[in-house]
């Protein structure tokens, strides 16, 4: 490599380092940091306190303020600081009002296992507590506790097994709360408690304007009455959350009457109550009716998730569809559009977006979730008790409830007396001790549309599952239900079923389900009966799928196959004429025939861990393919030359190549090839020698990422880096590569 090329590569590395920095730090768990306005004094005071007491044993600090005052944002900024902490294990827990100590301990175990490089597998409560106490006694850490309430303050540190007399000095605890009394119970002295103040009028206007007038970079447009806009801003009481939510509500609104109407709503509200202020934004969702779909109902259903939970977009939309809140042929796209709208209104917080700007992952601010939860229970007859450590069903009359969520508790059984004829969803995922659902319970839920039994200990499903005539979504997924012995044949009678996920239930398929069907059991060979399924995730754990099953599912749109012993795919799959998304994890797969490239609507393909696959089929002929991921396929040495021809991949926008260890070259592109490609990602392809310049000459290319490819030589014009920021080239260490790959997997490989 010439000195000129070395200099250009160095510039690329320097540029890429800035981009990758958050994921290349193995100790810190990167937490998103949004705009922090008007809290410079509180931030500076906290940093000064930490600096001044760095060498003291058990330094404890606290931030206190109203809900929505910006405590969490400020705490995240401190967490992400590079200068305040020296070799501390950075630990973050969101505690919330009704915490599950068991869940908090497990979260702490997961963080310490990675950051302290201490492996731990046994999850019995006594073992967890002993392990936590030992590890935290041996390591230097900074523990961030967000949103601590009176309900847990007295026992929180003991429940988390934080040692009273640690071996290491300079351990740090930083907590946020709405009460100074709570922080005192955690051992924070009054001199180390920092009060979050309401924003000044000028800071309030700056934050409000940044959300209300994004098109003009926060500058008030000439056609909006400044006096009315200022009065609307002032009614938010200087609270950042209210300023963001109400400001976002006014985006694109220029008419004086609409601004006056918003001012009247806020004047009627109790502006001393953040709930009352935010309620006006919820009420405004009623104006967004679309073919009878209620965005208000979609919003309050999100309160079924636990506080601060990272929510995957397909999971939320699947619930909405199952409950009948959204429908039509484009129901999933409608769900995406509604989530984008809620994000624009700051009613959900996006954590990740795709290339089209659509929300991929999100969560809810605890105050906004409290609003949704209160409305759901008081006005919509919902019963949401998520993450409460409940061991028994509450003794209440269920006959009038419409939605029930006991996600992430410790329930062991559903009582036979449970009868809920009007509920549209029952969410029991995360109850790892739940072993039984009586037939009487199933028989009582005649209106049920969503049943989520993921991560439970069920051994048997009731034989009368077929009576759930309105069931749209049945989930047994993600490594759960490992004790489930079989799936009853009655499921085949549910004609409304659209989403069936049995991934991670090895016994259900391997021990019984994969055998020839009997009168009472549903076999894999019976799955074809479910002809109206739109989405299926299927793992066979060593068995095979015979011909004549998958081809009957002509309505299938999203198919994930984890076929560990399959050497070829069933030919009848080609009958899935409506298939849009296909994910294959097939270690023994020898070939994919060209006939599989006849899917006219397929827009996403992921080939993952196809170890024996040496040659790719004519994927370039797929007319609507937008996303192509080829990951951990070590036998592939080259791509077909046709990949680079004019007319190939007419709509491909994203092409990711990860861990193809024998791949030596990328296809040379003809002029006009890959006309729609926006993002090219190449990672850990150690044999790859060169990336031809024709790739960054593509007219639509926006980003080329080359990570962990030590031999790659990029030849380019001398002024390329100065004029173009499309290329990121970074040689990562093993730890950094693993961190990046984990993030990559979360973005591209997560199946729902």
C-alpha positions in Angstrom: 0.0 0.0 0.0 1.4 3.4 -1.0 1.9 6.2 1.6 -0.9 8.1 -0.1 -3.3 5.2 0.3 -2.2 4.7 3.9 -3.0 8.3 4.6 -6.4 8.0 3.0 -7.2 4.8 5.0 -6.1 6.5 8.2 -8.7 9.2 7.5 -11.3 6.6 7.0 -10.4 4.9 10.2 -10.5 8.2 12.1 -13.9 9.0 10.7 -15.3 5.5 11.4 -13.9 5.5 14.9 -16.2 8.4 15.8 -19.1 6.5 14.4 -18.3 3.2 16.1 -17.2 4.5 19.5 -20.4 3.7 21.4 -20.2 0.0 20.4 -16.5 -0.4 20.7 -16.5 0.1 24.5 -16.9 -3.3 26.0 -17.4 -2.2 29.6 -20.2 0.3 29.0 -23.7 -0.5 28.0 -24.5 2.2 25.5 -27.6 4.0 26.5 -29.2 6.6 24.1 -28.7 10.2 25.1 -31.3 12.7 23.8 -31.3 16.5 24.0 -30.7 17.8 27.5 -31.8 21.4 27.9 -31.5 23.7 30.8 -29.9 21.3 33.2 -26.3 22.4 32.9 -26.1 23.5 36.5 -27.4 20.2 37.8 -25.1 18.3 35.5 -22.1 20.3 36.5 -22.9 20.0 40.2 -23.1 16.2 40.0 -19.9 15.9 38.1 -18.1 18.1 40.6 -19.4 15.9 43.5 -18.2 12.7 41.8 -14.8 14.2 41.1 -14.3 15.5 44.6 -15.2 12.2 46.2 -13.6 9.8 43.8 -11.4 8.1 46.5 -14.1 7.7 49.1 -15.6 4.3 50.0 -19.3 4.1 49.0 -19.9 7.4 47.3 -23.7 7.9 46.9 -25.4 10.6 44.9 -29.0 11.4 43.9 -31.1 13.4 41.5 -34.5 14.4 42.6 -37.3 16.0 40.6 -40.8 15.7 39.2 -41.8 13.1 36.7 -40.8 14.3 33.3 -38.2 16.7 34.7 -35.3 15.1 32.7 -33.7 13.0 35.5 -33.2 10.0 33.3 -31.7 11.9 30.5 -29.2 13.6 32.8 -28.4 10.3 34.4 -27.7 8.8 31.0 -25.4 11.7 30.1 -23.4 11.0 33.3 -23.4 7.2 32.6 -21.9 7.9 29.1 -19.2 10.2 30.5 -15.7 9.1 29.7 -13.9 11.2 32.3 -15.9 10.6 35.5 -15.3 6.9 36.1 -12.0 5.0 36.2 -12.2 1.2 35.6 -15.7 0.9 37.1 -18.1 -1.7 36.0 -20.9 0.4 34.7 -24.3 -1.0 35.8 -27.7 0.4 35.0 -31.1 -0.7 36.5 -34.5 0.9 36.0 -36.3 0.2 39.2 -39.8 1.6 38.7 -42.8 1.9 41.1 -43.6 -1.8 41.4 -40.3 -3.6 40.8 -39.7 -7.3 40.4 -36.6 -7.9 42.5 -36.1 -11.2 40.8 -36.1 -9.5 37.4 -33.7 -6.8 38.6 -31.3 -9.4 40.0 -31.4 -11.3 36.8 -30.7 -8.1 34.8 -27.7 -7.4 37.2 -26.4 -10.9 36.7 -26.6 -10.5 32.9 -24.6 -7.2 33.0 -22.0 -8.5 35.4 -21.5 -11.8 33.5 -20.5 -9.7 30.5 -18.6 -6.8 32.0 -16.8 -8.7 34.8 -16.3 -11.8 32.5 -17.9 -13.9 35.2 -20.0 -16.8 33.9 -23.2 -17.8 35.7 -25.8 -20.2 34.6 -27.9 -21.3 37.6 -30.9 -19.1 38.1 -32.3 -20.3 41.4 -32.9 -17.3 43.7 -30.5 -18.3 46.5 -27.7 -19.0 44.0 -28.3 -15.7 42.3 -28.1 -13.8 45.5 -25.0 -15.5 46.7 -23.3 -15.0 43.3 -24.2 -11.3 43.1 -22.9 -10.6 46.6 -19.6 -12.3 45.9 -19.0 -10.7 42.5 -20.0 -7.2 43.6 -17.8 -7.5 46.6 -14.8 -8.3 44.4 -15.2 -5.7 41.7 -15.2 -2.0 41.5 -18.5 -0.7 40.1 -20.8 2.3 39.5 -24.4 1.3 40.0 -27.0 3.6 38.4 -30.6 3.2 39.8 -33.2 5.0 37.8 -36.7 5.8 39.1 -36.6 4.5 42.7 -39.9 4.8 44.6 -40.9 4.6 48.3 -42.3 1.1 47.7 -38.8 -0.4 47.4 -36.3 2.1 48.9 -36.0 0.4 52.3 -34.9 -3.0 50.9 -33.6 -2.3 47.4 -29.9 -2.5 48.0 -30.3 -5.7 50.1 -32.5 -7.3 47.4 -29.8 -6.4 44.9 -27.2 -8.0 47.2 -25.1 -4.9 47.2 -22.4 -5.5 49.9 -22.5 -3.2 52.9 -18.7 -3.3 53.3 -17.2 -3.8 49.8 -13.7 -4.9 49.3 -13.0 -2.1 46.8 -13.1 1.5 47.6 -14.5 4.1 45.2 -17.7 2.2 44.5 -20.5 4.5 43.4 -24.3 4.5 43.6 -26.2 7.2 41.7 -30.0 7.1 41.9 -32.9 9.2 40.7 -36.3 9.6 42.4 -39.2 11.9 42.8 -38.6 12.1 46.5 -35.6 13.2 48.6 -36.9 10.9 51.3 -36.4 7.9 49.1 -32.8 8.9 48.3 -32.1 9.3 52.0 -33.2 5.7 52.5 -30.6 4.6 50.0 -27.9 6.3 52.1 -27.6 9.5 50.0 -26.7 12.4 52.3 -28.6 15.7 51.8 -25.4 17.4 50.5 -25.2 14.8 47.7 -28.8 15.2 46.6 -29.3 17.5 43.5 -32.7 19.0 42.9 -33.8 19.2 39.3 -35.4 22.5 38.6 -38.2 23.4 36.2 -36.8 24.9 33.0 -36.6 28.6 32.7 -38.9 30.4 30.2 -36.1 30.7 27.6 -35.0 27.1 28.0 -38.6 25.9 27.8 -39.1 27.8 24.6 -35.9 26.4 23.1 -36.9 22.8 23.8 -40.5 23.4 22.8 -39.5 25.0 19.5 -37.1 22.2 18.6 -40.0 19.8 18.6 -42.8 22.1 17.4 -41.0 23.6 14.4 -38.5 21.0 13.2 -38.9 22.1 9.5 -37.4 25.5 10.4 -34.8 24.1 12.8 -36.7 25.4 15.8 -37.4 28.9 14.5 -41.0 30.1 14.8 -42.5 30.4 11.4 -43.8 33.8 10.4 -47.4 32.7 10.0 -47.8 31.5 13.6 -48.9 33.9 16.3 -45.9 34.2 18.6 -47.9 35.2 21.6 -50.2 32.2 21.4 -47.3 29.8 20.8 -45.5 31.2 23.8 -48.6 30.8 26.0 -49.0 27.2 24.9 -45.3 26.6 25.8 -45.7 28.2 29.2 -48.6 25.9 30.0 -46.2 23.0 29.9 -44.9 24.1 33.3 -41.2 24.0 32.4 -41.2 20.2 32.3 -39.1 18.7 29.5 -41.5 15.8 28.8 -44.5 18.0 28.5 -42.7 20.4 26.3 -41.6 17.6 24.0 -45.1 15.9 23.8 -47.1 19.1 23.4 -44.5 20.6 21.1 -44.6 17.5 18.9 -48.4 17.7 18.9 -48.2 21.1 17.1 -45.8 20.0 14.3 -47.1 21.3 11.0 -50.0 23.2 12.5 -50.1 26.8 11.3 -53.7 27.8 11.7 -54.4 30.3 14.5 -57.6 28.5 15.5 -55.8 25.2 16.1 -53.2 26.9 18.2 -56.0 28.6 20.2 -57.8 25.3 20.6 -54.6 23.7 22.0 -54.2 26.6 24.4 -57.8 26.2 25.6 -57.2 22.5 26.2 -54.2 23.2 28.4 -56.0 26.0 30.2 -58.8 23.6 31.2 -56.2 21.0 32.3 -54.6 21.1 35.7 -51.2 22.3 34.6 -49.8 21.4 38.0 -50.4 17.8 37.0 -48.2 16.4 34.3 -50.8 13.7 33.8 -53.4 16.3 33.0 -51.2 18.1 30.6 -50.2 15.0 28.7 -53.9 13.8 28.7 -54.6 16.6 26.2 -52.2 15.0 23.8 -53.8 11.6 24.2 -57.2 13.2 23.6 -55.9 14.6 20.4 -55.3 11.1 19.1 -59.0 10.8 18.7 -58.7 13.1 15.7 -56.6 10.5 13.9 -59.3 8.1 13.0 -58.5 6.0 9.9 -61.2 3.6 8.6 -62.5 3.2 12.1 -59.1 2.3 13.6 -58.6 3.9 17.0 -55.0 5.1 17.6 -56.0 5.8 21.2 -56.7 2.1 21.8 -53.4 1.2 20.0 -51.6 3.5 22.3 -53.1 2.4 25.6 -52.5 -1.3 24.7 -48.7 -0.5 24.9 -49.2 -0.2 28.7 -49.3 -4.0 28.7 -45.5 -4.0 28.5 -43.4 -3.4 31.6 -41.9 0.0 32.4 -38.7 0.8 30.4 -39.1 -2.4 28.4 -37.5 -2.4 24.9 -40.4 -3.2 22.6 -40.0 -4.8 19.2 -42.2 -3.3 16.6 -43.5 -6.6 15.2 -44.5 -7.7 18.7 -46.6 -4.6 19.2 -48.2 -4.8 15.8 -48.9 -8.5 16.2 -50.8 -7.7 19.3 -52.8 -4.9 17.6 -53.6 -7.2 14.6 -54.6 -10.1 16.9 -57.0 -7.8 18.8 -58.6 -6.5 15.7 -57.4 -2.9 16.3 -56.0 -2.7 12.7 -57.0 -4.7 9.7 -57.0 -4.8 5.9 -54.4 -6.2 3.5 -51.8 -3.7 4.5 -52.4 -4.1 8.3 -48.7 -4.5 9.2 -47.8 -1.3 7.2 -50.6 0.5 8.9 -49.2 -0.6 12.3 -45.7 0.7 11.3 -47.3 4.0 10.2 -49.1 4.4 13.6 -46.0 3.7 15.6 -44.1 6.3 13.5 -46.9 8.7 14.3 -46.7 8.0 18.1 -42.9 8.5 17.9 -43.4 11.9 16.1 -45.8 12.9 19.0 -43.1 11.8 21.5 -45.6 9.3 23.0 -43.0 6.5 22.4 -39.2 6.8 22.4 -37.6 5.3 19.3 -34.4 3.4 20.0 -33.7 2.2 16.5 -34.9 3.0 13.0 -34.5 1.2 9.7 -33.2 2.7 6.5 -36.7 4.1 5.6 -36.8 5.9 8.9 -39.4 3.6 10.4 -39.3 2.8 14.1 -37.7 -0.7 14.7 -37.3 -0.7 18.5 -38.9 1.6 21.1 -39.9 2.1 24.7 -42.2 4.4 26.6 -41.3 7.1 29.1 -42.5 5.9 32.5 -44.8 8.9 32.9 -46.3 8.4 29.5 -46.8 4.7 30.3 -48.4 5.6 33.6 -50.9 7.8 31.6 -51.6 4.9 29.2 -51.9 2.4 32.1 -54.4 4.6 34.0 -56.6 5.2 31.0 -56.5 1.5 30.1 -57.7 0.4 33.5 -60.1 3.2 34.3 -61.8 3.7 30.9 -61.1 0.5 28.7 -61.5 -2.3 31.3 -58.0 -3.5 30.9 -56.1 -5.3 33.7 -52.4 -4.9 33.3 -50.0 -6.2 36.0 -46.7 -6.6 34.3 -43.5 -7.3 36.1 -44.9 -7.3 39.6 -43.4 -10.6 41.0 -47.0 -11.9 41.3 -47.2 -15.6 42.3 -51.0 -16.0 42.2 -53.8 -14.6 40.1 -55.7 -11.8 41.9 -59.1 -12.8 43.2 -61.3 -10.4 41.1 -64.3 -10.6 38.9 -62.9 -11.0 35.4 -66.2 -11.0 33.5 -66.0 -7.3 32.4 -62.4 -7.1 31.4 -61.3 -6.7 27.8 -57.5 -7.2 28.0 -55.3 -8.9 30.6 -51.5 -8.8 30.9 -49.5 -10.7 33.5 -46.3 -10.5 31.5 -43.1 -11.2 33.4 -44.4 -12.4 36.8 -44.0 -15.6 38.8 -47.4 -17.2 38.3 -47.5 -21.0 38.6 -51.0 -21.7 37.4 -54.2 -20.2 36.0 -57.1 -21.0 38.4 -60.0 -23.0 37.0 -62.4 -20.4 38.3 -60.8 -17.8 35.9 -63.5 -16.9 33.4 -63.1 -13.9 31.0 -65.6 -14.1 28.1 -64.9 -10.6 26.8 -61.1 -10.4 26.7 -59.3 -10.0 23.4 -55.8 -10.7 24.7 -54.2 -12.7 27.5 -50.5 -12.2 27.8 -48.7 -14.6 30.1 -45.2 -14.5 28.6 -42.3 -14.6 31.1 -44.0 -16.6 33.8 -41.3 -19.2 33.9 -43.1 -21.2 36.6 -46.4 -21.5 34.8 -47.1 -25.1 34.2 -50.9 -25.4 33.4 -53.8 -23.7 31.8 -57.0 -25.6 32.5 -59.5 -26.5 29.7 -62.2 -24.6 31.6 -60.2 -21.4 31.2 -59.7 -21.9 27.5 -63.4 -22.6 27.0 -64.4 -19.4 28.7 -62.3 -17.0 26.5 -64.6 -17.1 23.5 -63.5 -13.6 22.2 -59.7 -14.2 22.6 -57.6 -12.9 19.7 -54.1 -13.0 21.2 -52.6 -15.7 23.5 -48.9 -15.3 24.4 -47.4 -18.2 26.4 -43.8 -17.5 25.6 -41.2 -18.3 28.2 -43.4 -20.5 30.4 -43.0 -24.0 31.8 -46.1 -25.4 30.1 -46.0 -29.2 29.5 -49.5 -29.5 28.0 -51.8 -27.2 26.1 -55.5 -27.8 26.7 -57.1 -30.2 24.2 -59.9 -27.8 23.5 -57.7 -25.1 22.0 -59.8 -25.4 18.8 -62.7 -23.6 20.5 -60.7 -20.3 20.3 -62.5 -19.5 17.0 -61.3 -15.8 17.0 -57.6 -16.5 17.9 -55.3 -14.7 15.5 -51.9 -14.9 17.3 -50.6 -17.8 19.4 -47.0 -17.4 20.6 -44.8 -20.1 22.2 -41.5 -18.6 20.9 -37.9 -17.5 21.7 -36.4 -20.4 23.5 -39.4 -20.9 25.7 -41.8 -23.8 26.4 -38.9 -26.2 26.5 -41.0 -28.6 28.5 -44.0 -28.5 26.1 -44.8 -32.1 25.1 -47.1 -31.5 22.2 -49.5 -29.1 20.5 -53.1 -30.3 20.4 -54.6 -31.1 17.0 -57.5 -28.8 17.8 -55.3 -25.8 16.8 -55.9 -26.8 13.2 -59.5 -25.9 13.7 -58.7 -22.3 14.4 -59.4 -20.8 11.0 -58.6 -17.3 12.1 -55.1 -18.1 13.2 -52.5 -15.9 11.4 -49.4 -16.0 13.6 -48.2 -19.2 15.1 -44.7 -19.3 16.6 -43.4 -22.6 18.0 -39.7 -21.8 17.8 -37.8 -23.0 20.9 -40.3 -25.8 21.8 -38.0 -28.8 20.9 -40.1 -31.4 22.7 -43.3 -30.4 21.1 -41.9 -31.1 17.7 -39.1 -33.5 18.2 -40.7 -36.0 20.6 -44.3 -36.1 19.5 -45.1 -33.4 17.0 -42.8 -34.7 14.3 -44.3 -38.1 14.4 -47.2 -39.2 12.4 -50.4 -37.4 13.6 -52.8 -39.1 15.9 -56.4 -38.3 16.8 -55.4 -35.9 19.6 -52.1 -34.4 18.5 -51.2 -31.9 15.9 -48.2 -33.1 13.9 -45.8 -31.1 11.8 -47.4 -33.0 9.0 -50.7 -31.3 9.9 -49.4 -27.8 9.7 -50.6 -27.5 6.1 -54.1 -27.5 7.5 -53.4 -24.0 8.8 -53.8 -22.5 5.3 -54.5 -19.0 6.5 -51.3 -18.5 8.4 -49.4 -15.3 7.5 -46.3 -15.9 9.7 -44.6 -19.0 10.9 -41.3 -19.6 12.7 -40.4 -23.3 12.8 -37.4 -25.2 14.3 -37.2 -28.9 13.8 -34.2 -29.9 16.0 -32.9 -32.6 13.7 -36.0 -33.8 11.9 -37.0 -32.9 8.3 -40.1 -31.3 6.7 -41.5 -33.5 4.1 -43.0 -32.4 0.8 -46.7 -31.3 0.6 -46.9 -29.4 3.9 -45.5 -25.9 3.5 -46.9 -25.5 0.0 -50.4 -25.6 1.3 -49.8 -22.3 3.2 -50.6 -20.1 0.2 -51.2 -17.0 2.4 -47.8 -17.2 4.1 -45.9 -13.8 4.2 -43.1 -14.2 6.8 -41.4 -17.6 7.1 -38.5 -18.5 9.3 -37.1 -22.0 9.1 -34.4 -23.4 11.4 -34.0 -26.7 9.7 -30.8 -28.2 11.2 -30.7 -31.5 9.2 -32.3 -30.4 6.0 -30.0 -30.8 2.9 -32.6 -29.3 0.5 -35.7 -27.3 0.9 -39.2 -28.7 0.1 -40.0 -28.0 -3.5 -43.6 -27.2 -2.7 -42.5 -24.0 -0.8 -42.6 -22.3 -4.2 -46.4 -22.2 -3.9 -46.1 -19.5 -1.2 -46.8 -16.9 -3.8 -47.4 -14.1 -1.3 -44.1 -14.7 0.7 -42.4 -11.4 1.6 -39.8 -12.3 4.2 -37.7 -15.5 4.3 -35.1 -16.4 6.9 -33.2 -19.7 6.6 -30.9 -21.2 9.3 -29.9 -24.5 7.7 -26.4 -25.7 8.6 -26.7 -28.8 6.4 -28.3 -27.1 3.4 -26.3 -28.1 0.2 -28.1 -26.0 -2.4 -31.0 -23.7 -3.0 -32.5 -24.4 -6.4 -33.1 -21.5 -8.8 -36.9 -22.3 -8.8 -36.9 -20.7 -5.3 -36.2 -17.3 -7.0 -39.7 -17.1 -8.4 -41.2 -15.3 -5.3 -42.5 -12.2 -6.9 -43.2 -10.4 -3.6 -40.2 -11.4 -1.6 -38.5 -8.3 -0.3 -36.3 -9.7 2.5 -33.9 -12.7 2.6 -31.6 -13.7 5.4 -29.3 -16.8 5.0 -27.9 -17.4 8.4 -25.5 -20.2 9.5 -25.9 -22.1 6.2 -22.5 -23.8 6.7 -22.5 -26.2 3.7 -24.0 -23.9 1.2 -21.4 -23.2 -1.5 -23.4 -21.5 -4.3 -26.2 -19.0 -4.3 -29.2 -19.3 -6.6 -30.4 -16.6 -9.0 -31.4 -14.2 -6.2 -30.7 -11.3 -8.5 -33.9 -12.1 -10.4 -36.2 -11.4 -7.5 -38.0 -8.2 -8.7 -38.9 -6.7 -5.3 -35.9 -7.8 -3.1 -34.9 -4.9 -0.9 -32.8 -6.5 1.9 -30.3 -9.3 1.4 -28.4 -10.6 4.4 -25.8 -13.4 4.0 -24.4 -14.2 7.4 -22.0 -17.0 8.7 -22.0 -19.0 5.5 -18.4 -20.1 5.5 -18.4 -22.3 2.4 -19.3 -19.5 0.0 -16.2 -18.4 -1.9 -17.7 -16.1 -4.5 -21.0 -14.6 -5.6 -22.4 -15.3 -9.1 -21.1 -12.9 -11.7 -24.8 -12.1 -12.6 -25.0 -10.2 -9.3 -23.2 -7.4 -10.9 -25.0 -7.3 -14.3 -27.3 -4.5 -15.4 -30.9 -5.5 -14.5 -29.9 -7.5 -11.4 -31.5 -6.6 -8.1 -33.5 -3.8 -9.4 -34.9 -2.8 -6.0 -32.1 -4.0 -3.6 -31.5 -1.3 -1.0 -29.4 -3.1 1.6 -26.8 -5.8 1.1 -25.0 -7.3 4.2 -22.2 -9.8 4.0 -21.0 -11.1 7.5 -18.5 -13.8 8.3 -18.0 -15.3 4.9 -14.5 -16.4 5.7 -13.7 -17.8 2.2 -15.1 -15.0 0.2 -12.3 -13.5 -1.8 -14.0 -10.9 -4.0 -17.1 -9.0 -4.5 -18.7 -9.0 -8.0 -17.6 -6.3 -10.5 -20.5 -4.1 -11.3 -21.5 -3.0 -14.7 -22.6 0.6 -15.3 -26.3 0.7 -14.1 -26.1 -2.3 -11.8 -27.6 -2.2 -8.4 -29.5 1.0 -9.1 -31.2 1.2 -5.7 -28.5 0.1 -3.3 -28.2 2.4 -0.3 -26.2 0.5 2.3 -23.4 -2.1 1.8 -22.1 -3.8 5.0 -19.1 -6.2 4.9 -17.9 -7.6 8.2 -15.4 -10.2 9.2 -14.6 -11.5 5.7 -11.0 -12.2 6.3 -10.2 -13.6 2.8 -11.6 -10.5 1.0 -8.8 -8.7 -0.7 -10.3 -5.7 -2.3 -13.5 -3.7 -2.6 -13.8 -2.4 -6.2 -14.3 1.3 -6.6 -17.4 0.7 -8.7 -19.4 0.3 -5.4 -19.0 3.8 -4.2 -19.7 5.1 -7.7 -23.3 3.8 -7.4 -25.7 6.7 -7.7 -27.9 5.7 -4.8 -25.3 4.5 -2.3 -25.4 6.2 1.0 -23.1 4.2 3.2 -20.4 1.5 2.7 -19.4 -0.2 6.0 -16.3 -2.4 6.0 -15.5 -3.8 9.5 -13.0 -6.4 10.6 -11.7 -7.2 7.1 -8.0 -6.8 7.7 -6.9 -7.6 4.1 -9.3 -5.3 2.3 -7.5 -2.7 0.1 -9.7 0.1 -1.0 -8.3 1.9 -4.1 -9.7 5.4 -4.6 -9.2 8.8 -6.0 -7.0 11.0 -3.8 -9.7 13.4 -3.0 -12.3 10.7 -2.2 -12.4 11.1 1.6 -12.5 14.8 1.5 -15.5 14.9 -0.8 -17.3 11.8 0.3 -18.4 10.3 3.7 -19.9 7.1 2.3 -17.2 4.7 3.4 -16.5 3.5 6.9 -13.4 1.3 7.2 -12.4 0.0 10.6 -10.2 -2.8 11.8 -11.7 -3.9 15.0 -10.2 -5.9 17.9 -11.9 -9.2 18.7 -13.8 -7.7 21.6 -14.9 -4.7 19.5 -15.9 -7.0 16.6 -18.0 -9.1 19.0 -19.7 -6.0 20.4 -20.5 -4.7 16.9 -21.8 -8.1 15.8 -24.1 -8.3 18.8 -25.5 -5.0 17.8 -25.7 -6.1 14.2 -27.5 -9.3 15.1 -30.1 -7.3 17.2 -30.8 -5.1 14.2 -31.0 -7.7 11.4 -31.4 -11.2 12.9 -34.0 -10.8 15.5 -37.1 -12.8 14.6 -40.5 -12.2 16.1 
